[in-house]
Amino acid sequence: MGVKAIDQTGGTLDDGTKRVKMKEARLYVYPDSESQTIHLFCIGNKTSQPKDIQFSKKQVEALRKGSLGTKQK
């Protein structure tokens, strides 16, 4: 297992069929330079974007307060 890229350049389905166009995806992260840590919150799409942003903002607040919760509702 190595480093994996998350992109929209295409891919292969389970049956080996090539997929030409993939759905747009967004990876929500928070880099903490003090601890040299990258916190990965979620991966979403255009439909889930408002919910993903709200969730990510709450996660950053919790990290800053030291009370991180991980359940997305």
PDB file with SEQRES, HELIX, SHEET and CRYST1 records, atoms N, CA, C and O in Angstrom:
SEQRES   1 A   73  MET GLY VAL LYS ALA ILE ASP GLN THR GLY GLY THR LEU          
SEQRES   2 A   73  ASP ASP GLY THR LYS ARG VAL LYS MET LYS GLU ALA ARG          
SEQRES   3 A   73  LEU TYR VAL TYR PRO ASP SER GLU SER GLN THR ILE HIS          
SEQRES   4 A   73  LEU PHE CYS ILE GLY ASN LYS THR SER GLN PRO LYS ASP          
SEQRES   5 A   73  ILE GLN PHE SER LYS LYS GLN VAL GLU ALA LEU ARG LYS          
SEQRES   6 A   73  GLY SER LEU GLY THR LYS GLN LYS                              
HELIX    1 AA1 GLN A   49  LYS A   65  1                                  17    
SHEET    1 AA1 2 GLY A  11  THR A  12  0                                        
SHEET    2 AA1 2 LYS A  18  ARG A  19 -1                                        
SHEET    1 AA2 2 ARG A  26  ASP A  32  0                                        
SHEET    2 AA2 2 THR A  37  GLY A  44 -1                                        
CRYST1    1.000    1.000    1.000  90.00  90.00  90.00 P 1           1          
ATOM      1  N   MET A   1       0.856  -1.180   0.000  1.00  0.00           N  
ATOM      2  CA  MET A   1       0.000   0.000   0.000  1.00  0.00           C  
ATOM      3  C   MET A   1       0.896   1.235   0.000  1.00  0.00           C  
ATOM      4  O   MET A   1       1.866   1.309   0.755  1.00  0.00           O  
ATOM      5  N   GLY A   2       0.570   2.182  -0.835  1.00  0.00           N  
ATOM      6  CA  GLY A   2       1.365   3.385  -0.919  1.00  0.00           C  
ATOM      7  C   GLY A   2       0.501   4.628  -0.875  1.00  0.00           C  
ATOM      8  O   GLY A   2      -0.640   4.583  -0.414  1.00  0.00           O  
ATOM      9  N   VAL A   3       1.036   5.723  -1.349  1.00  0.00           N  
ATOM     10  CA  VAL A   3       0.321   6.990  -1.387  1.00  0.00           C  
ATOM     11  C   VAL A   3      -0.731   6.921  -2.484  1.00  0.00           C  
ATOM     12  O   VAL A   3      -0.456   6.457  -3.591  1.00  0.00           O  
ATOM     13  N   LYS A   4      -1.924   7.381  -2.175  1.00  0.00           N  
ATOM     14  CA  LYS A   4      -3.013   7.381  -3.153  1.00  0.00           C  
ATOM     15  C   LYS A   4      -3.429   8.815  -3.461  1.00  0.00           C  
ATOM     16  O   LYS A   4      -3.513   9.648  -2.559  1.00  0.00           O  
ATOM     17  N   ALA A   5      -3.687   9.097  -4.721  1.00  0.00           N  
ATOM     18  CA  ALA A   5      -4.169  10.410  -5.132  1.00  0.00           C  
ATOM     19  C   ALA A   5      -5.690  10.383  -5.216  1.00  0.00           C  
ATOM     20  O   ALA A   5      -6.290   9.408  -5.669  1.00  0.00           O  
ATOM     21  N   ILE A   6      -6.285  11.462  -4.775  1.00  0.00           N  
ATOM     22  CA  ILE A   6      -7.733  11.609  -4.913  1.00  0.00           C  
ATOM     23  C   ILE A   6      -7.950  12.690  -5.959  1.00  0.00           C  
ATOM     24  O   ILE A   6      -7.637  13.860  -5.735  1.00  0.00           O  
ATOM     25  N   ASP A   7      -8.490  12.287  -7.103  1.00  0.00           N  
ATOM     26  CA  ASP A   7      -8.676  13.253  -8.188  1.00  0.00           C  
ATOM     27  C   ASP A   7      -9.880  12.874  -9.035  1.00  0.00           C  
ATOM     28  O   ASP A   7     -10.589  11.916  -8.727  1.00  0.00           O  
ATOM     29  N   GLN A   8     -10.105  13.624 -10.092  1.00  0.00           N  
ATOM     30  CA  GLN A   8     -11.237  13.379 -10.972  1.00  0.00           C  
ATOM     31  C   GLN A   8     -10.796  12.996 -12.382  1.00  0.00           C  
ATOM     32  O   GLN A   8     -11.481  13.324 -13.350  1.00  0.00           O  
ATOM     33  N   THR A   9      -9.675  12.316 -12.510  1.00  0.00           N  
ATOM     34  CA  THR A   9      -9.155  12.023 -13.840  1.00  0.00           C  
ATOM     35  C   THR A   9      -9.708  10.739 -14.437  1.00  0.00           C  
ATOM     36  O   THR A   9      -9.410  10.420 -15.588  1.00  0.00           O  
ATOM     37  N   GLY A  10     -10.492  10.012 -13.696  1.00  0.00           N  
ATOM     38  CA  GLY A  10     -11.048   8.760 -14.190  1.00  0.00           C  
ATOM     39  C   GLY A  10     -10.669   7.632 -13.262  1.00  0.00           C  
ATOM     40  O   GLY A  10     -10.050   7.855 -12.221  1.00  0.00           O  
ATOM     41  N   GLY A  11     -11.027   6.460 -13.623  1.00  0.00           N  
ATOM     42  CA  GLY A  11     -10.722   5.319 -12.783  1.00  0.00           C  
ATOM     43  C   GLY A  11     -11.255   4.056 -13.417  1.00  0.00           C  
ATOM     44  O   GLY A  11     -11.674   4.055 -14.575  1.00  0.00           O  
ATOM     45  N   THR A  12     -11.238   2.981 -12.652  1.00  0.00           N  
ATOM     46  CA  THR A  12     -11.709   1.697 -13.124  1.00  0.00           C  
ATOM     47  C   THR A  12     -12.765   1.173 -12.164  1.00  0.00           C  
ATOM     48  O   THR A  12     -12.592   1.237 -10.947  1.00  0.00           O  
ATOM     49  N   LEU A  13     -13.854   0.657 -12.712  1.00  0.00           N  
ATOM     50  CA  LEU A  13     -14.905   0.059 -11.903  1.00  0.00           C  
ATOM     51  C   LEU A  13     -14.462  -1.333 -11.457  1.00  0.00           C  
ATOM     52  O   LEU A  13     -13.460  -1.855 -11.947  1.00  0.00           O  
ATOM     53  N   ASP A  14     -15.205  -1.930 -10.534  1.00  0.00           N  
ATOM     54  CA  ASP A  14     -14.863  -3.251 -10.010  1.00  0.00           C  
ATOM     55  C   ASP A  14     -14.758  -4.317 -11.103  1.00  0.00           C  
ATOM     56  O   ASP A  14     -13.969  -5.253 -10.981  1.00  0.00           O  
ATOM     57  N   ASP A  15     -15.552  -4.177 -12.169  1.00  0.00           N  
ATOM     58  CA  ASP A  15     -15.522  -5.180 -13.239  1.00  0.00           C  
ATOM     59  C   ASP A  15     -14.422  -4.920 -14.273  1.00  0.00           C  
ATOM     60  O   ASP A  15     -14.337  -5.629 -15.276  1.00  0.00           O  
ATOM     61  N   GLY A  16     -13.574  -3.903 -14.036  1.00  0.00           N  
ATOM     62  CA  GLY A  16     -12.479  -3.592 -14.945  1.00  0.00           C  
ATOM     63  C   GLY A  16     -12.825  -2.565 -16.012  1.00  0.00           C  
ATOM     64  O   GLY A  16     -11.941  -2.133 -16.752  1.00  0.00           O  
ATOM     65  N   THR A  17     -14.092  -2.162 -16.111  1.00  0.00           N  
ATOM     66  CA  THR A  17     -14.517  -1.152 -17.076  1.00  0.00           C  
ATOM     67  C   THR A  17     -13.912   0.193 -16.695  1.00  0.00           C  
ATOM     68  O   THR A  17     -13.940   0.602 -15.534  1.00  0.00           O  
ATOM     69  N   LYS A  18     -13.361   0.875 -17.706  1.00  0.00           N  
ATOM     70  CA  LYS A  18     -12.775   2.191 -17.433  1.00  0.00           C  
ATOM     71  C   LYS A  18     -13.860   3.240 -17.290  1.00  0.00           C  
ATOM     72  O   LYS A  18     -14.802   3.289 -18.082  1.00  0.00           O  
ATOM     73  N   ARG A  19     -13.721   4.072 -16.282  1.00  0.00           N  
ATOM     74  CA  ARG A  19     -14.645   5.184 -16.045  1.00  0.00           C  
ATOM     75  C   ARG A  19     -13.960   6.442 -16.565  1.00  0.00           C  
ATOM     76  O   ARG A  19     -12.854   6.767 -16.134  1.00  0.00           O  
ATOM     77  N   VAL A  20     -14.599   7.144 -17.477  1.00  0.00           N  
ATOM     78  CA  VAL A  20     -13.993   8.311 -18.103  1.00  0.00           C  
ATOM     79  C   VAL A  20     -14.120   9.546 -17.218  1.00  0.00           C  
ATOM     80  O   VAL A  20     -13.133  10.248 -16.997  1.00  0.00           O  
ATOM     81  N   LYS A  21     -15.303   9.819 -16.714  1.00  0.00           N  
ATOM     82  CA  LYS A  21     -15.516  11.035 -15.941  1.00  0.00           C  
ATOM     83  C   LYS A  21     -16.018  10.664 -14.548  1.00  0.00           C  
ATOM     84  O   LYS A  21     -17.009   9.948 -14.405  1.00  0.00           O  
ATOM     85  N   MET A  22     -15.337  11.149 -13.545  1.00  0.00           N  
ATOM     86  CA  MET A  22     -15.742  10.860 -12.174  1.00  0.00           C  
ATOM     87  C   MET A  22     -16.396  12.088 -11.572  1.00  0.00           C  
ATOM     88  O   MET A  22     -16.169  13.212 -12.020  1.00  0.00           O  
ATOM     89  N   LYS A  23     -17.216  11.862 -10.544  1.00  0.00           N  
ATOM     90  CA  LYS A  23     -17.848  12.972  -9.838  1.00  0.00           C  
ATOM     91  C   LYS A  23     -16.786  13.837  -9.175  1.00  0.00           C  
ATOM     92  O   LYS A  23     -15.765  13.340  -8.699  1.00  0.00           O  
ATOM     93  N   GLU A  24     -17.044  15.127  -9.153  1.00  0.00           N  
ATOM     94  CA  GLU A  24     -16.145  16.045  -8.479  1.00  0.00           C  
ATOM     95  C   GLU A  24     -16.177  15.750  -6.981  1.00  0.00           C  
ATOM     96  O   GLU A  24     -17.238  15.508  -6.406  1.00  0.00           O  
ATOM     97  N   ALA A  25     -15.005  15.772  -6.365  1.00  0.00           N  
ATOM     98  CA  ALA A  25     -14.906  15.494  -4.929  1.00  0.00           C  
ATOM     99  C   ALA A  25     -14.084  16.571  -4.248  1.00  0.00           C  
ATOM    100  O   ALA A  25     -13.218  17.202  -4.854  1.00  0.00           O  
ATOM    101  N   ARG A  26     -14.380  16.762  -2.971  1.00  0.00           N  
ATOM    102  CA  ARG A  26     -13.635  17.733  -2.175  1.00  0.00           C  
ATOM    103  C   ARG A  26     -13.156  17.034  -0.909  1.00  0.00           C  
ATOM    104  O   ARG A  26     -13.920  16.329  -0.251  1.00  0.00           O  
ATOM    105  N   LEU A  27     -11.906  17.231  -0.583  1.00  0.00           N  
ATOM    106  CA  LEU A  27     -11.325  16.691   0.637  1.00  0.00           C  
ATOM    107  C   LEU A  27     -11.164  17.856   1.613  1.00  0.00           C  
ATOM    108  O   LEU A  27     -10.506  18.847   1.297  1.00  0.00           O  
ATOM    109  N   TYR A  28     -11.757  17.738   2.783  1.00  0.00           N  
ATOM    110  CA  TYR A  28     -11.708  18.807   3.777  1.00  0.00           C  
ATOM    111  C   TYR A  28     -10.656  18.468   4.825  1.00  0.00           C  
ATOM    112  O   TYR A  28     -10.752  17.454   5.517  1.00  0.00           O  
ATOM    113  N   VAL A  29      -9.655  19.327   4.930  1.00  0.00           N  
ATOM    114  CA  VAL A  29      -8.540  19.109   5.846  1.00  0.00           C  
ATOM    115  C   VAL A  29      -8.269  20.373   6.654  1.00  0.00           C  
ATOM    116  O   VAL A  29      -8.686  21.471   6.287  1.00  0.00           O  
ATOM    117  N   TYR A  30      -7.558  20.187   7.764  1.00  0.00           N  
ATOM    118  CA  TYR A  30      -7.131  21.321   8.581  1.00  0.00           C  
ATOM    119  C   TYR A  30      -5.671  21.099   8.959  1.00  0.00           C  
ATOM    120  O   TYR A  30      -5.369  20.216   9.762  1.00  0.00           O  
ATOM    121  N   PRO A  31      -4.750  21.901   8.382  1.00  0.00           N  
ATOM    122  CA  PRO A  31      -3.342  21.762   8.748  1.00  0.00           C  
ATOM    123  C   PRO A  31      -3.052  22.545  10.028  1.00  0.00           C  
ATOM    124  O   PRO A  31      -3.328  23.743  10.105  1.00  0.00           O  
ATOM    125  N   ASP A  32      -2.500  21.870  11.022  1.00  0.00           N  
ATOM    126  CA  ASP A  32      -2.126  22.509  12.287  1.00  0.00           C  
ATOM    127  C   ASP A  32      -0.609  22.636  12.293  1.00  0.00           C  
ATOM    128  O   ASP A  32       0.102  21.667  12.559  1.00  0.00           O  
ATOM    129  N   SER A  33      -0.125  23.825  12.000  1.00  0.00           N  
ATOM    130  CA  SER A  33       1.321  24.020  11.875  1.00  0.00           C  
ATOM    131  C   SER A  33       2.052  23.862  13.208  1.00  0.00           C  
ATOM    132  O   SER A  33       3.216  23.464  13.235  1.00  0.00           O  
ATOM    133  N   GLU A  34       1.378  24.169  14.302  1.00  0.00           N  
ATOM    134  CA  GLU A  34       2.019  24.045  15.614  1.00  0.00           C  
ATOM    135  C   GLU A  34       2.367  22.591  15.935  1.00  0.00           C  
ATOM    136  O   GLU A  34       3.470  22.298  16.396  1.00  0.00           O  
ATOM    137  N   SER A  35       1.429  21.690  15.691  1.00  0.00           N  
ATOM    138  CA  SER A  35       1.680  20.271  15.971  1.00  0.00           C  
ATOM    139  C   SER A  35       2.170  19.513  14.742  1.00  0.00           C  
ATOM    140  O   SER A  35       2.444  18.315  14.821  1.00  0.00           O  
ATOM    141  N   GLN A  36       2.284  20.195  13.615  1.00  0.00           N  
ATOM    142  CA  GLN A  36       2.689  19.604  12.339  1.00  0.00           C  
ATOM    143  C   GLN A  36       1.799  18.403  12.003  1.00  0.00           C  
ATOM    144  O   GLN A  36       2.285  17.327  11.655  1.00  0.00           O  
ATOM    145  N   THR A  37       0.478  18.619  12.116  1.00  0.00           N  
ATOM    146  CA  THR A  37      -0.509  17.579  11.879  1.00  0.00           C  
ATOM    147  C   THR A  37      -1.504  18.052  10.832  1.00  0.00           C  
ATOM    148  O   THR A  37      -1.917  19.212  10.838  1.00  0.00           O  
ATOM    149  N   ILE A  38      -1.886  17.160   9.940  1.00  0.00           N  
ATOM    150  CA  ILE A  38      -2.969  17.447   9.000  1.00  0.00           C  
ATOM    151  C   ILE A  38      -4.169  16.617   9.441  1.00  0.00           C  
ATOM    152  O   ILE A  38      -4.119  15.387   9.430  1.00  0.00           O  
ATOM    153  N   HIS A  39      -5.239  17.290   9.826  1.00  0.00           N  
ATOM    154  CA  HIS A  39      -6.464  16.622  10.246  1.00  0.00           C  
ATOM    155  C   HIS A  39      -7.354  16.451   9.024  1.00  0.00           C  
ATOM    156  O   HIS A  39      -7.679  17.432   8.355  1.00  0.00           O  
ATOM    157  N   LEU A  40      -7.752  15.223   8.726  1.00  0.00           N  
ATOM    158  CA  LEU A  40      -8.639  14.928   7.602  1.00  0.00           C  
ATOM    159  C   LEU A  40     -10.051  14.804   8.151  1.00  0.00           C  
ATOM    160  O   LEU A  40     -10.315  13.954   9.001  1.00  0.00           O  
ATOM    161  N   PHE A  41     -10.958  15.645   7.672  1.00  0.00           N  
ATOM    162  CA  PHE A  41     -12.316  15.663   8.202  1.00  0.00           C  
ATOM    163  C   PHE A  41     -13.292  14.831   7.391  1.00  0.00           C  
ATOM    164  O   PHE A  41     -13.966  13.962   7.944  1.00  0.00           O  
ATOM    165  N   CYS A  42     -13.383  15.079   6.098  1.00  0.00           N  
ATOM    166  CA  CYS A  42     -14.341  14.335   5.292  1.00  0.00           C  
ATOM    167  C   CYS A  42     -14.057  14.554   3.809  1.00  0.00           C  
ATOM    168  O   CYS A  42     -13.313  15.455   3.420  1.00  0.00           O  
ATOM    169  N   ILE A  43     -14.669  13.706   3.005  1.00  0.00           N  
ATOM    170  CA  ILE A  43     -14.650  13.858   1.554  1.00  0.00           C  
ATOM    171  C   ILE A  43     -16.105  14.011   1.126  1.00  0.00           C  
ATOM    172  O   ILE A  43     -16.966  13.223   1.517  1.00  0.00           O  
ATOM    173  N   GLY A  44     -16.363  15.021   0.328  1.00  0.00           N  
ATOM    174  CA  GLY A  44     -17.731  15.254  -0.097  1.00  0.00           C  
ATOM    175  C   GLY A  44     -17.807  15.656  -1.556  1.00  0.00           C  
ATOM    176  O   GLY A  44     -16.803  15.680  -2.267  1.00  0.00           O  
ATOM    177  N   ASN A  45     -19.021  15.970  -1.988  1.00  0.00           N  
ATOM    178  CA  ASN A  45     -19.231  16.432  -3.358  1.00  0.00           C  
ATOM    179  C   ASN A  45     -20.015  17.744  -3.323  1.00  0.00           C  
ATOM    180  O   ASN A  45     -20.247  18.301  -2.250  1.00  0.00           O  
ATOM    181  N   LYS A  46     -20.410  18.225  -4.467  1.00  0.00           N  
ATOM    182  CA  LYS A  46     -21.122  19.503  -4.542  1.00  0.00           C  
ATOM    183  C   LYS A  46     -22.419  19.475  -3.733  1.00  0.00           C  
ATOM    184  O   LYS A  46     -22.785  20.471  -3.109  1.00  0.00           O  
ATOM    185  N   THR A  47     -23.108  18.345  -3.743  1.00  0.00           N  
ATOM    186  CA  THR A  47     -24.363  18.216  -3.013  1.00  0.00           C  
ATOM    187  C   THR A  47     -24.162  18.331  -1.507  1.00  0.00           C  
ATOM    188  O   THR A  47     -24.962  18.963  -0.817  1.00  0.00           O  
ATOM    189  N   SER A  48     -23.105  17.726  -1.002  1.00  0.00           N  
ATOM    190  CA  SER A  48     -22.868  17.712   0.446  1.00  0.00           C  
ATOM    191  C   SER A  48     -22.020  18.890   0.932  1.00  0.00           C  
ATOM    192  O   SER A  48     -21.728  18.984   2.124  1.00  0.00           O  
ATOM    193  N   GLN A  49     -21.625  19.781   0.035  1.00  0.00           N  
ATOM    194  CA  GLN A  49     -20.701  20.861   0.375  1.00  0.00           C  
ATOM    195  C   GLN A  49     -21.130  21.717   1.573  1.00  0.00           C  
ATOM    196  O   GLN A  49     -20.312  21.911   2.472  1.00  0.00           O  
ATOM    197  N   PRO A  50     -22.356  22.238   1.641  1.00  0.00           N  
ATOM    198  CA  PRO A  50     -22.726  23.067   2.799  1.00  0.00           C  
ATOM    199  C   PRO A  50     -22.617  22.300   4.126  1.00  0.00           C  
ATOM    200  O   PRO A  50     -22.138  22.838   5.125  1.00  0.00           O  
ATOM    201  N   LYS A  51     -23.060  21.057   4.122  1.00  0.00           N  
ATOM    202  CA  LYS A  51     -22.995  20.211   5.317  1.00  0.00           C  
ATOM    203  C   LYS A  51     -21.535  19.899   5.681  1.00  0.00           C  
ATOM    204  O   LYS A  51     -21.172  19.894   6.857  1.00  0.00           O  
ATOM    205  N   ASP A  52     -20.715  19.644   4.676  1.00  0.00           N  
ATOM    206  CA  ASP A  52     -19.302  19.332   4.903  1.00  0.00           C  
ATOM    207  C   ASP A  52     -18.551  20.530   5.484  1.00  0.00           C  
ATOM    208  O   ASP A  52     -17.718  20.372   6.376  1.00  0.00           O  
ATOM    209  N   ILE A  53     -18.846  21.719   4.978  1.00  0.00           N  
ATOM    210  CA  ILE A  53     -18.197  22.934   5.479  1.00  0.00           C  
ATOM    211  C   ILE A  53     -18.601  23.184   6.923  1.00  0.00           C  
ATOM    212  O   ILE A  53     -17.758  23.506   7.761  1.00  0.00           O  
ATOM    213  N   GLN A  54     -19.884  23.038   7.215  1.00  0.00           N  
ATOM    214  CA  GLN A  54     -20.370  23.232   8.585  1.00  0.00           C  
ATOM    215  C   GLN A  54     -19.708  22.227   9.530  1.00  0.00           C  
ATOM    216  O   GLN A  54     -19.257  22.601  10.612  1.00  0.00           O  
ATOM    217  N   PHE A  55     -19.649  20.956   9.128  1.00  0.00           N  
ATOM    218  CA  PHE A  55     -19.011  19.918   9.931  1.00  0.00           C  
ATOM    219  C   PHE A  55     -17.537  20.242  10.168  1.00  0.00           C  
ATOM    220  O   PHE A  55     -17.045  20.121  11.290  1.00  0.00           O  
ATOM    221  N   SER A  56     -16.831  20.656   9.108  1.00  0.00           N  
ATOM    222  CA  SER A  56     -15.404  20.947   9.214  1.00  0.00           C  
ATOM    223  C   SER A  56     -15.140  22.139  10.141  1.00  0.00           C  
ATOM    224  O   SER A  56     -14.187  22.118  10.920  1.00  0.00           O  
ATOM    225  N   LYS A  57     -15.971  23.165  10.059  1.00  0.00           N  
ATOM    226  CA  LYS A  57     -15.821  24.324  10.947  1.00  0.00           C  
ATOM    227  C   LYS A  57     -15.987  23.916  12.408  1.00  0.00           C  
ATOM    228  O   LYS A  57     -15.245  24.376  13.276  1.00  0.00           O  
ATOM    229  N   LYS A  58     -16.978  23.038  12.680  1.00  0.00           N  
ATOM    230  CA  LYS A  58     -17.189  22.562  14.049  1.00  0.00           C  
ATOM    231  C   LYS A  58     -16.002  21.732  14.533  1.00  0.00           C  
ATOM    232  O   LYS A  58     -15.624  21.800  15.702  1.00  0.00           O  
ATOM    233  N   GLN A  59     -15.424  20.958  13.633  1.00  0.00           N  
ATOM    234  CA  GLN A  59     -14.265  20.148  14.001  1.00  0.00           C  
ATOM    235  C   GLN A  59     -13.068  21.037  14.357  1.00  0.00           C  
ATOM    236  O   GLN A  59     -12.349  20.757  15.317  1.00  0.00           O  
ATOM    237  N   VAL A  60     -12.858  22.100  13.589  1.00  0.00           N  
ATOM    238  CA  VAL A  60     -11.751  23.018  13.875  1.00  0.00           C  
ATOM    239  C   VAL A  60     -11.969  23.686  15.228  1.00  0.00           C  
ATOM    240  O   VAL A  60     -11.036  23.804  16.022  1.00  0.00           O  
ATOM    241  N   GLU A  61     -13.202  24.125  15.494  1.00  0.00           N  
ATOM    242  CA  GLU A  61     -13.503  24.728  16.800  1.00  0.00           C  
ATOM    243  C   GLU A  61     -13.209  23.742  17.928  1.00  0.00           C  
ATOM    244  O   GLU A  61     -12.608  24.111  18.937  1.00  0.00           O  
ATOM    245  N   ALA A  62     -13.632  22.493  17.758  1.00  0.00           N  
ATOM    246  CA  ALA A  62     -13.404  21.475  18.778  1.00  0.00           C  
ATOM    247  C   ALA A  62     -11.916  21.194  18.961  1.00  0.00           C  
ATOM    248  O   ALA A  62     -11.457  20.995  20.086  1.00  0.00           O  
ATOM    249  N   LEU A  63     -11.161  21.177  17.868  1.00  0.00           N  
ATOM    250  CA  LEU A  63      -9.714  20.972  17.968  1.00  0.00           C  
ATOM    251  C   LEU A  63      -9.061  22.097  18.766  1.00  0.00           C  
ATOM    252  O   LEU A  63      -8.209  21.859  19.621  1.00  0.00           O  
ATOM    253  N   ARG A  64      -9.472  23.311  18.471  1.00  0.00           N  
ATOM    254  CA  ARG A  64      -8.895  24.472  19.159  1.00  0.00           C  
ATOM    255  C   ARG A  64      -9.247  24.489  20.641  1.00  0.00           C  
ATOM    256  O   ARG A  64      -8.472  24.983  21.460  1.00  0.00           O  
ATOM    257  N   LYS A  65     -10.423  23.944  20.989  1.00  0.00           N  
ATOM    258  CA  LYS A  65     -10.845  23.885  22.388  1.00  0.00           C  
ATOM    259  C   LYS A  65     -10.315  22.632  23.082  1.00  0.00           C  
ATOM    260  O   LYS A  65     -10.347  22.544  24.310  1.00  0.00           O  
ATOM    261  N   GLY A  66      -9.830  21.665  22.308  1.00  0.00           N  
ATOM    262  CA  GLY A  66      -9.336  20.424  22.869  1.00  0.00           C  
ATOM    263  C   GLY A  66     -10.423  19.409  23.139  1.00  0.00           C  
ATOM    264  O   GLY A  66     -10.223  18.483  23.925  1.00  0.00           O  
ATOM    265  N   SER A  67     -11.584  19.569  22.493  1.00  0.00           N  
ATOM    266  CA  SER A  67     -12.690  18.642  22.710  1.00  0.00           C  
ATOM    267  C   SER A  67     -13.244  18.135  21.384  1.00  0.00           C  
ATOM    268  O   SER A  67     -14.415  18.347  21.071  1.00  0.00           O  
ATOM    269  N   LEU A  68     -12.406  17.474  20.617  1.00  0.00           N  
ATOM    270  CA  LEU A  68     -12.794  17.051  19.276  1.00  0.00           C  
ATOM    271  C   LEU A  68     -13.861  15.961  19.311  1.00  0.00           C  
ATOM    272  O   LEU A  68     -13.709  14.941  19.984  1.00  0.00           O  
ATOM    273  N   GLY A  69     -14.957  16.201  18.560  1.00  0.00           N  
ATOM    274  CA  GLY A  69     -15.994  15.196  18.365  1.00  0.00           C  
ATOM    275  C   GLY A  69     -15.944  14.771  16.909  1.00  0.00           C  
ATOM    276  O   GLY A  69     -15.672  15.601  16.041  1.00  0.00           O  
ATOM    277  N   THR A  70     -16.198  13.501  16.618  1.00  0.00           N  
ATOM    278  CA  THR A  70     -16.027  13.030  15.247  1.00  0.00           C  
ATOM    279  C   THR A  70     -17.305  12.602  14.563  1.00  0.00           C  
ATOM    280  O   THR A  70     -17.255  12.206  13.398  1.00  0.00           O  
ATOM    281  N   LYS A  71     -18.442  12.661  15.219  1.00  0.00           N  
ATOM    282  CA  LYS A  71     -19.682  12.227  14.580  1.00  0.00           C  
ATOM    283  C   LYS A  71     -20.303  13.331  13.749  1.00  0.00           C  
ATOM    284  O   LYS A  71     -20.528  14.434  14.248  1.00  0.00           O  
ATOM    285  N   GLN A  72     -20.583  13.044  12.482  1.00  0.00           N  
ATOM    286  CA  GLN A  72     -21.271  13.995  11.604  1.00  0.00           C  
ATOM    287  C   GLN A  72     -22.755  13.666  11.613  1.00  0.00           C  
ATOM    288  O   GLN A  72     -23.138  12.515  11.404  1.00  0.00           O  
ATOM    289  N   LYS A  73     -23.596  14.670  11.853  1.00  0.00           N  
ATOM    290  CA  LYS A  73     -25.049  14.446  11.872  1.00  0.00           C  
ATOM    291  C   LYS A  73     -25.704  15.007  10.650  1.00  0.00           C  
ATOM    292  O   LYS A  73     -26.922  14.909  10.501  1.00  0.00           O  
TER     293      LYS A  73                                                      
END                                                                             
